[in-house]
């Protein structure tokens, strides 16, 4: 399902030489329409795809995995003026979903690990402080910590920091994806092997069938092959939908795999 149908860019008095308004791909945009449940943003580093995704997350008010919600996340301060110029056109407003940048995830896992360790330490402390007292009194003292620890385990299963990076990334998606959500993902392929990227594609398909929408910035030729996705190239002027086979990412990867020596012999 397409929850967010379009973004309209309103006029601004901010200088066009000021970041992020100086990004060429964004300067030429007046409206961006989402025509498929999965929209993939592709382009060279610095082309503006991540900046637009951050501004969109701020305008939507998305929960930011690994940080505060997007409206309060200090790392998004530089895109707030751009977010203020975005008018969101909804088909059906949804509050479900989240915004995820790959670089935020690892700090998120560390914080979850610390929370778990703190709760386990609190349970040990209660055992010591209530030694010799009734099981009933000890149970009451343990209850808030045990309940919170149980909720974490229900949501995430075994601790995320006991997985590999790729496994923990997929575990997060599996535990946090909900039907009917709008999910904004910035380069989710970073910690994933090719086979894990295929697993992510399967998860995306499953959630699309449950009325979720995705906007994803990616460099991955594997993710870019998602069936039926709308691929928006930030390397084109103006920004436009591009066929998978016409992408430079795809052509270069295919050429390299067919003849690596052609690229490596001059190194």
Secondary structure, 3 states (H helix, E strand, C coil): CCCEEEEEECCCCCCCCCCCCCCHHHHCCCEEECCCCEEEEECCCCCCHHHHHHHHHHHHCCCECCCCCCCCCHHHHHHHHHHHCEEEEECCCCCCEEEEEHHHHHHHHHHHHHHHHHHHHHHHHHHHHCCCCCHHHHHHHHHHHHHHHHHHHHHHCCCHHHCCHHHHHHHHHHHHCCCCCEEEEECCCCCCCHHHHHHHHHHHHHHHCCCCEEEEECCCCCHHHCCCCEEEECCCCCCEECCHHHCHHHHHHHHHHHCHHHHHCCC
